[in-house]
Amino acid sequence: MAESKKIATRESFGMALCELAKTNKDIVVFDADLAAATKTSIFKKEFPERFFDCGIAEGNMVGVAAGLAAAGKIPVAASFAMFATGRAFEQIRNSVAYPHLNVKIAGSHAGISTGEDGATHQCLEDIGIMRTIPGMVVINPADHYEMMAATKAAIEYDGPVYIRLGRLAIESFNDPETYTFELGKGITLLDGDDVAVIATGLCVNEALKACKQLKEEGINARLINIHTIKPIDREIIVKAAKETGRIITIEEHNVIGGLGDAVCSVVSEEYPVKVTKVGVNDCFGYSGPALELLDKFELTAPHLAKKIKAAAQDK
């Protein structure tokens, strides 16, 4: 097992861009006056001639990125998730997705783990917003190694991609020596037939801790990491529904519109089973330390263990 890293996925994203740009001369990066926070500053330092700060004008940033994509470049447009998917929604829909241009949208500081920035910046709707756009790929990596691999896959994919980045430094759990990333394919981290736990992003590691705790109690939970929410891995979800008969989804996002709804759509069409959606229950966050907020919203391992156990016993 390689060294475990504790690092925010926003930083992993900046590192990956910089590494990829060494051999791919078409990568250009745009930011909206937040390079230090989104960590595109890592790219800026290495490739200043390929970095453009568009100021606090997210819609314009996406429009310019669309223009360069039409000219054959691979533009990455980064800002806080709230602004990237909120303020620039029209430009993403009409200027990027409608002509299916090769633009990568990076939404940093997503979820309540944004912490002290408060409810206005804790975007809990971005996955839902981006899922509704035709042809948009939506990725939510869970740790450093997955973000590095996902960024590479996003750059290599020809078309619009939304990548969700986190502010909080989190422990890595994937082994880079054995880990492989494939767009649209989930990963089974733990086998089990008592209940299927389907998680994404920051919540995957917390769910992993919870499932390992439950294993000691005799509850065998199957844990699936869904890093690509669109297109979603229907095969792995249906298989889990058939073999466990019960699903619980876990995400740092509103329970409306995110991973849970995507999973429910699959099982309702192909193999109906009961699904419990765990996330932020249709409310805004508020200012506070990230770890305390995650605990308050019951997205940490001890809380998740109770919810998973309850789901396993409710079949």
Buried (B, 14 or more C-beta within 10 A) or exposed (E): EEEBBEBBBBBBBBBBBBBBBEEEEBBBBBBBBBBEBBBBBBBBEBBEEBBBBBEEBBBBBBBBBBBBBBEEBBBBBBBBBBBBBBBBBEBBBEBBBBEBBBBBBBBBBBBBBBBEBBBEBBBBBBBBBBBEBEEBBBBBBBBBBBBBBBBBBBBEBEBBBBBBBBBBBBEBBBEBEEBEBEBBBBBBBBEBBBBBBBBBBBBBBBBBBBBBBBBEEEBBBBBBBBBBBBEBBBEBBBBBBEEBBBBBBBBBBBBBBBBBBBBBBBBEEEBEBEBBBBBBEEEEBEBBEBEEBBBBBBBBBEBBBEBBBEBBEEE
